[in-house]
């Protein structure tokens, strides 16, 4: 099985922490040169030093705020002018929780902007290089809510579904170039966002956080939350030559929580 990513350049969104950081670590272990993208230079500077360098990899980072699409567009175009990106990981923190009926219009607009529009900016910038190099992997980290909406995440459920449809359409269009586009759908994963959801639920229901988390785990056949590294392993595989015939699909990584096929 060819899992070698030496000589390949990866751009990983939201990679200062959580799932994005875990994906960056896995890609580096497979030999990729990794460019981190997030808002915090301090956090990314620390992550760069954690990445594997044993195969001669060169890692760096790009400070960008996805709420500013003009800034992101300028920075990504500057990056691809000097470096071909073979692997793009679209990973952006989800919008705040809450019932969909109560959501303000601005919340939908901001979420659509940060996820769909920024994904579009990044793909349009990196795909020409992928075509020239005859190698392209676009991997979107979304959510299991694409299959079954998660309670009290109304704006997120809506936006994640839009990203999934965008991704499938993109896979159909780019397949002729040998570029694959896939979605990784994490379930409950031990990140800051999960603990924020647990805390919000506990406050809303006047319940202890431990009770909330235990109830959530009861809905998972494996009876535990996922680890960022477990999500990252799937994303990293999709980035390799071994995954060349997988495209346009959603891969659940949720411990079996989603009951649909």
LUMKOLGU-577881 format. One record per residue (C-alpha): residue number from 0; x, y, z. Coordinates in steps of 0.1 Angstrom, whole numbers. Example, Ala and Ser with C-alpha at 12.3 -4.5 7.8 and 13.67 -1.06 7.14 Angstrom:
// LUMKOLGU-577881
REC   i     X     Y     Z
REC   0   123   -45    78
REC   1   137   -11    71
// end
This chain:
// LUMKOLGU-577881
REC   i     X     Y     Z
REC   0     0     0     0
REC   1    15    33   -11
REC   2    12    58    18
REC   3    43    78     9
REC   4    37   116     8
REC   5    74   126     4
REC   6    77   155   -20
REC   7    40   164   -15
REC   8    29   198    -1
REC   9    -1   200    22
REC  10   -22   230    33
REC  11   -41   223    65
REC  12   -68   247    77
REC  13   -76   252   114
REC  14   -43   234   122
REC  15   -33   253   154
REC  16   -52   228   175
REC  17   -78   200   175
REC  18   -85   179   145
REC  19   -66   202   121
REC  20   -34   199   142
REC  21   -38   161   144
REC  22   -41   159   106
REC  23   -10   181   101
REC  24     9   157   124
REC  25    -2   126   105
REC  26     6   141    71
REC  27    41   151    82
REC  28    47   116    95
REC  29    39   103    60
REC  30    65   127    46
REC  31    45   157    35
REC  32    57   193    37
REC  33    30   210    57
REC  34    17   246    57
REC  35    -5   253    86
REC  36   -33   278    83
REC  37   -50   295   113
REC  38   -53   328   131
REC  39   -28   323   159
REC  40     9   326   149
REC  41    20   316   184
REC  42     1   283   184
REC  43    11   274   149
REC  44    48   282   157
REC  45    46   256   184
REC  46    29   231   161
REC  47    55   235   134
REC  48    81   223   159
REC  49    60   193   168
REC  50    58   181   132
REC  51    81   153   120
REC  52   112   165   101
REC  53   130   131    98
REC  54   124   128    61
REC  55   137   162    52
REC  56   103   179    53
REC  57   100   216    54
REC  58    70   230    74
REC  59    57   265    78
REC  60    25   284    86
REC  61     2   311    72
REC  62   -17   334    95
REC  63   -52   340    81
REC  64   -87   347    94
REC  65  -114   330    74
REC  66  -138   358    83
REC  67  -118   380    60
REC  68  -121   364    26
REC  69  -101   392     8
REC  70   -72   387    31
REC  71   -74   349    27
REC  72   -76   352   -11
REC  73   -45   374   -12
REC  74   -25   352    11
REC  75   -33   319    -6
REC  76   -26   333   -40
REC  77     8   345   -28
REC  78    15   311   -14
REC  79     7   291   -45
REC  80    27   315   -66
REC  81    58   299   -51
REC  82    46   265   -40
REC  83    24   238   -55
REC  84    -2   225   -31
REC  85    -9   188   -37
REC  86   -31   182    -6
REC  87   -58   206     7
REC  88   -74   200    40
REC  89  -105   222    44
REC  90  -111   224    82
REC  91  -128   253    99
REC  92  -143   257   133
REC  93  -180   253   134
REC  94  -205   281   143
REC  95  -219   285   178
REC  96  -246   261   189
REC  97  -283   270   194
REC  98  -317   262   180
REC  99  -321   269   143
REC 100  -354   288   149
REC 101  -336   313   171
REC 102  -306   318   149
REC 103  -300   353   135
REC 104  -296   357    97
REC 105  -260   370   103
REC 106  -251   336   118
REC 107  -260   318    87
REC 108  -242   343    65
REC 109  -210   341    86
REC 110  -211   303    87
REC 111  -217   300    49
REC 112  -189   325    43
REC 113  -163   308    65
REC 114  -170   273    52
REC 115  -184   273    17
REC 116  -169   306     3
REC 117  -135   301    19
REC 118  -134   265     7
REC 119  -141   278   -28
REC 120  -113   304   -25
REC 121   -88   278   -15
REC 122   -98   253   -41
REC 123   -97   278   -69
REC 124   -62   288   -59
REC 125   -47   253   -55
REC 126   -64   232   -83
REC 127   -44   247  -112
REC 128   -12   235   -95
REC 129   -27   201   -88
REC 130   -36   197  -125
REC 131     0   205  -135
REC 132    14   181  -110
REC 133   -11   153  -119
REC 134   -18   149   -82
REC 135   -46   164   -61
REC 136   -64   155   -29
REC 137   -91   178   -14
REC 138  -103   166    19
REC 139  -131   184    38
REC 140  -135   179    75
REC 141  -172   184    81
REC 142  -195   166   106
REC 143  -216   135   111
REC 144  -245   160   110
REC 145  -243   157    72
REC 146  -261   123    78
REC 147  -282   131   109
REC 148  -286   166   122
REC 149  -273   172   157
REC 150  -297   187   182
REC 151  -291   224   191
REC 152  -266   229   163
REC 153  -290   245   138
REC 154  -267   268   119
REC 155  -239   242   118
REC 156  -262   214   105
REC 157  -273   237    77
REC 158  -239   248    67
REC 159  -223   214    69
REC 160  -249   200    45
REC 161  -240   228    20
REC 162  -203   220    22
REC 163  -211   183    15
REC 164  -231   191   -16
REC 165  -204   216   -27
REC 166  -178   188   -23
REC 167  -198   162   -42
REC 168  -202   186   -71
REC 169  -165   195   -70
REC 170  -156   158   -71
REC 171  -177   153  -102
REC 172  -160   182  -120
REC 173  -124   176  -110
REC 174  -124   138  -114
REC 175  -112   141  -150
REC 176   -79   155  -137
REC 177   -73   127  -113
REC 178   -81   150   -84
REC 179  -101   135   -56
REC 180  -125   153   -33
REC 181  -138   136    -2
REC 182  -154   144    32
REC 183  -145   131    66
REC 184  -174   132    90
REC 185  -163   132   126
REC 186  -187   124   154
REC 187  -182   135   190
REC 188  -144   141   192
REC 189  -124   153   221
REC 190  -118   189   211
REC 191  -124   223   226
REC 192  -156   225   205
REC 193  -170   193   220
REC 194  -164   205   255
REC 195  -181   238   246
REC 196  -211   218   234
REC 197  -212   198   266
REC 198  -209   229   287
REC 199  -237   246   268
REC 200  -260   216   271
REC 201  -253   213   308
REC 202  -262   250   314
REC 203  -293   248   292
REC 204  -306   217   309
REC 205  -293   225   344
REC 206  -272   193   344
REC 207  -237   184   354
REC 208  -212   183   325
REC 209  -201   148   335
REC 210  -237   136   333
REC 211  -241   152   299
REC 212  -209   136   285
REC 213  -219   102   298
REC 214  -253   105   282
REC 215  -237   114   249
REC 216  -214    84   251
REC 217  -243    61   256
REC 218  -254    69   221
REC 219  -221    57   207
REC 220  -217    19   202
REC 221  -180    22   211
REC 222  -191    40   243
REC 223  -165    68   241
REC 224  -156   100   223
REC 225  -132    99   194
REC 226   -97   112   195
REC 227   -84   138   170
REC 228   -57   114   159
REC 229   -84    89   149
REC 230  -100   114   126
REC 231   -66   125   113
REC 232   -57    89   103
REC 233   -86    87    79
REC 234   -79   121    64
REC 235   -42   112    60
REC 236   -51    80    42
REC 237   -73    99    18
REC 238   -44   121    10
REC 239   -21    93    -1
REC 240   -16    75   -35
REC 241   -34    45   -20
REC 242   -67    64   -20
REC 243   -66    74   -57
REC 244   -99    57   -66
REC 245  -119    72   -37
REC 246  -137   103   -45
REC 247  -170   121   -39
REC 248  -177   102    -7
REC 249  -185   108    29
REC 250  -166    88    54
REC 251  -180    85    89
REC 252  -156    85   118
REC 253  -181    85   147
REC 254  -177    53   167
REC 255  -209    40   151
REC 256  -231    67   165
REC 257  -249    75   132
REC 258  -275    48   127
REC 259  -281    53    90
REC 260  -261    33    64
// end
